[in-house]
Amino acid sequence: MKLFRYRKPSLKKALGITKIKRKVNKITGKSMIKRYSKSRIKSKIKNKVGFSKESVIFVRNAAKNKIPTFLGIFGKKNN
């Protein structure tokens, strides 16, 4: 462990509650069930088809009128 940390750990982390929760989820198989959730499967399919490529994301955002501008400033304001 590092001597100096960027952030101080939370109380749950310091007490070891997080570690226990992870062990319980692993033993009961809850983490395996989460792997096959509906949204996870949809995102995997989209990745294989190519919906997460930069060009497709740009076209989708352009259709919503969210075109990136210089340094992200001077964009269209939503009033």
Secondary structure as the mmCIF struct_conf table of DSSP 4:
data_model
#
loop_
_struct_conf.conf_type_id
_struct_conf.id
_struct_conf.beg_label_comp_id
_struct_conf.beg_label_asym_id
_struct_conf.beg_label_seq_id
_struct_conf.end_label_comp_id
_struct_conf.end_label_asym_id
_struct_conf.end_label_seq_id
BEND BEND1 LEU A 3 PHE A 4
BEND BEND2 TYR A 6 ARG A 7
HELX_LH_PP_P HELX_LH_PP_P1 LYS A 8 SER A 10
HELX_RH_AL_P HELX_RH_AL_P1 LEU A 11 LEU A 15
TURN_TY1_P TURN_TY1_P1 GLY A 16 GLY A 16
HELX_RH_AL_P HELX_RH_AL_P2 ILE A 17 THR A 28
TURN_TY1_P TURN_TY1_P2 GLY A 29 GLY A 29
HELX_RH_AL_P HELX_RH_AL_P3 LYS A 30 ARG A 35
TURN_TY1_P TURN_TY1_P3 TYR A 36 TYR A 36
HELX_RH_AL_P HELX_RH_AL_P4 LYS A 38 VAL A 49
TURN_TY1_P TURN_TY1_P4 GLY A 50 SER A 52
BEND BEND3 LYS A 53 LYS A 53
HELX_RH_AL_P HELX_RH_AL_P5 GLU A 54 ALA A 63
TURN_TY1_P TURN_TY1_P5 LYS A 64 ASN A 65
HELX_RH_3T_P HELX_RH_3T_P1 PHE A 70 GLY A 72
BEND BEND4 PHE A 74 PHE A 74
#
